[in-house]
């Protein structure tokens, strides 16, 4: 009898310790998750100032920086959601919010593609315009009466070729840099968007079982 009673007491103590450990883990996850979310919100607000959503460079830069920091949002959201599992009243609305944010990230990736293409074309057009202006200035200088006698026609031709070469190099660098930055940003937004949608669906499934 004493042996049976002792076993029951041991089992109960283990059960209590397990519950306390689980509750403590969720509290830690809630604290860390809230800190991550708060840090992400503060960073997003800071990098967005001054707010100018209709300015193309601002919009691209903002979405790229949000994408770079979005893993913190995913990590914090996962911790907060885990800390609230078992609480149907909070799990369901939180899961719906995560689904909405995940979809917004997907749509943002499409916007980044569009804006990156527009910015690339605008930058290349600006480079071409400046190169044409320099070419015009070189041609006008050929017939200038103030032109020093030691400057030859070959030097003019060489200067013209350098302008063309530098313009092409700038265009190539512009295409490469904008494409790389756009792909990195799109990848971050899509991956995190999928993660948030996955968390939202998991939370909704869990809430139905409660």
C-alpha positions as CSV (number, residue, x, y, z in Angstrom):
1,X,0.0,0.0,0.0
2,X,2.8,2.4,0.9
3,X,4.4,1.6,-2.4
4,X,1.3,2.4,-4.3
5,X,0.7,5.6,-2.5
6,X,4.3,6.7,-3.1
7,X,4.0,5.9,-6.8
8,X,0.8,8.1,-7.0
9,X,2.5,11.0,-5.2
10,X,5.5,10.7,-7.5
11,X,3.3,10.7,-10.6
12,X,1.4,13.7,-9.4
13,X,4.5,15.6,-8.6
14,X,5.9,14.9,-12.1
15,X,2.6,16.0,-13.7
16,X,2.6,19.2,-11.7
17,X,6.3,19.8,-12.7
18,X,5.4,19.1,-16.3
19,X,2.6,21.6,-16.3
20,X,4.7,24.2,-14.5
21,X,7.5,23.7,-17.0
22,X,5.1,24.0,-20.0
23,X,3.6,27.1,-18.6
24,X,7.0,28.6,-17.9
25,X,8.1,27.9,-21.4
26,X,5.1,29.6,-22.9
27,X,5.7,32.6,-20.7
28,X,9.3,32.8,-22.0
29,X,8.1,32.5,-25.6
30,X,5.5,35.2,-25.1
31,X,8.1,37.6,-23.6
32,X,10.7,36.9,-26.4
33,X,8.1,37.0,-29.1
34,X,6.7,40.3,-28.0
35,X,10.2,41.8,-27.8
36,X,10.8,40.6,-31.4
37,X,7.5,42.0,-32.7
38,X,8.1,45.3,-30.9
39,X,11.6,45.6,-32.3
40,X,10.3,44.9,-35.8
41,X,7.5,47.4,-35.6
42,X,9.9,50.1,-34.3
43,X,12.5,49.4,-37.0
44,X,9.7,49.5,-39.7
45,X,8.4,52.8,-38.4
46,X,11.9,54.3,-38.3
47,X,13.0,53.2,-41.8
48,X,9.7,54.5,-43.2
49,X,10.2,58.1,-42.1
50,X,9.5,60.4,-43.7
51,X,6.5,58.5,-45.2
52,X,6.2,58.9,-48.9
53,X,4.4,55.8,-50.4
54,X,4.0,57.5,-53.8
55,X,7.7,58.0,-54.3
56,X,9.2,55.0,-56.3
57,X,12.7,54.9,-54.7
58,X,11.1,55.3,-51.2
59,X,8.7,52.4,-51.8
60,X,11.4,50.1,-53.1
61,X,13.8,50.9,-50.3
62,X,11.2,50.5,-47.7
63,X,10.0,47.1,-48.9
64,X,13.5,45.9,-49.3
65,X,14.4,46.8,-45.8
66,X,11.2,45.3,-44.4
67,X,12.0,42.1,-46.3
68,X,15.5,42.1,-44.8
69,X,14.0,42.3,-41.3
70,X,11.0,40.1,-41.9
71,X,12.6,37.0,-40.4
72,X,12.3,38.7,-37.0
73,X,8.6,39.1,-37.6
74,X,8.2,35.4,-38.4
75,X,10.2,34.3,-35.4
76,X,8.4,36.6,-33.0
77,X,5.0,35.6,-34.4
78,X,5.7,31.9,-34.0
79,X,6.7,32.4,-30.4
80,X,3.7,34.5,-29.5
81,X,1.4,32.0,-31.3
82,X,2.9,29.1,-29.4
83,X,2.5,30.9,-26.1
84,X,-1.2,31.2,-26.8
85,X,-2.0,27.7,-27.9
86,X,-4.9,26.4,-25.9
87,X,-6.5,29.8,-25.7
88,X,-9.1,29.7,-28.4
89,X,-10.2,33.3,-27.7
90,X,-6.8,34.6,-28.7
91,X,-5.4,31.9,-31.0
92,X,-8.1,32.2,-33.7
93,X,-7.9,36.0,-34.2
94,X,-4.1,35.9,-34.0
95,X,-4.1,33.2,-36.7
96,X,-6.3,35.3,-39.0
97,X,-4.0,38.3,-38.6
98,X,-1.0,36.2,-39.5
99,X,-2.8,34.9,-42.6
100,X,-3.6,38.5,-43.6
101,X,0.0,39.7,-43.1
102,X,1.3,36.7,-45.0
103,X,-0.9,37.5,-48.0
104,X,0.2,41.1,-47.8
105,X,3.8,40.0,-48.0
106,X,3.0,38.0,-51.1
107,X,1.4,41.1,-52.7
108,X,4.3,43.2,-51.7
109,X,6.7,40.9,-53.6
110,X,4.7,41.5,-56.7
111,X,4.9,45.3,-56.1
112,X,8.6,45.0,-55.7
113,X,8.9,43.3,-59.1
114,X,6.9,46.0,-60.8
115,X,8.7,48.9,-59.0
116,X,12.1,47.4,-59.7
117,X,11.4,47.1,-63.4
118,X,10.2,50.7,-63.5
119,X,13.2,52.0,-61.6
120,X,15.6,50.1,-63.8
121,X,14.0,51.6,-67.0
122,X,14.0,55.1,-65.5
123,X,17.6,54.9,-64.4
124,X,18.8,53.5,-67.8
125,X,16.8,56.2,-69.6
126,X,18.5,58.9,-67.4
127,X,21.9,57.5,-68.2
128,X,21.2,57.5,-71.9
129,X,20.0,61.1,-71.7
130,X,23.1,62.3,-69.9
131,X,25.3,60.4,-72.4
132,X,23.6,62.1,-75.3
133,X,24.0,65.5,-73.7
134,X,27.7,64.8,-73.3
135,X,28.0,63.7,-76.9
136,X,26.3,66.9,-78.0
137,X,28.7,69.0,-76.0
138,X,31.6,67.2,-77.5
139,X,30.3,67.7,-81.1
140,X,29.6,71.4,-80.3
141,X,33.1,71.8,-79.0
142,X,34.6,70.7,-82.4
143,X,33.4,73.9,-84.0
144,X,34.1,76.2,-81.1
145,X,36.4,79.2,-82.0
146,X,37.8,79.0,-78.5
147,X,39.0,75.5,-79.1
148,X,42.8,75.1,-78.4
149,X,44.8,74.2,-81.5
150,X,46.5,71.3,-79.8
151,X,43.3,69.3,-79.4
152,X,42.9,67.0,-82.4
153,X,39.9,65.3,-84.0
154,X,41.2,62.0,-82.7
155,X,41.0,63.2,-79.1
156,X,37.3,64.2,-79.7
157,X,36.6,60.7,-81.1
158,X,38.3,59.2,-78.1
159,X,36.3,61.2,-75.7
160,X,33.1,60.3,-77.5
161,X,34.0,56.6,-77.3
162,X,34.7,56.9,-73.6
163,X,31.3,58.5,-73.0
164,X,29.6,55.6,-74.9
165,X,31.7,53.0,-73.0
166,X,31.0,54.5,-69.6
167,X,27.3,54.8,-70.3
168,X,27.1,51.2,-71.3
169,X,29.0,50.1,-68.2
170,X,26.7,52.2,-66.0
171,X,23.6,50.6,-67.6
172,X,25.0,47.1,-67.1
173,X,25.8,47.8,-63.4
174,X,22.3,49.3,-63.0
175,X,20.6,46.3,-64.4
176,X,22.8,43.9,-62.3
177,X,22.4,45.8,-59.0
178,X,18.7,46.4,-59.2
179,X,18.1,42.8,-60.3
180,X,20.1,41.4,-57.4
181,X,18.5,43.7,-54.8
182,X,15.0,42.9,-56.2
183,X,15.5,39.2,-56.2
184,X,16.8,39.2,-52.6
185,X,13.9,41.3,-51.4
186,X,11.3,39.2,-53.3
187,X,12.8,36.0,-51.9
188,X,12.6,37.3,-48.3
189,X,9.0,38.6,-48.7
190,X,7.8,35.3,-50.4
191,X,9.5,33.0,-47.9
192,X,8.3,34.9,-44.8
193,X,4.9,35.3,-46.4
194,X,4.6,31.5,-46.8
195,X,5.8,31.1,-43.2
196,X,3.2,33.5,-41.8
197,X,0.5,31.8,-43.8
198,X,1.6,28.4,-42.5
199,X,1.5,29.7,-38.9
200,X,-2.0,31.2,-39.5
201,X,-3.3,27.9,-40.9
202,X,-1.7,25.9,-38.0
203,X,-3.3,28.3,-35.5
204,X,-6.7,28.0,-37.0
205,X,-6.5,24.2,-37.1
206,X,-5.4,24.1,-33.5
207,X,-8.2,26.5,-32.5
208,X,-10.8,24.2,-34.0
209,X,-9.6,21.3,-31.8
210,X,-9.9,23.2,-28.6
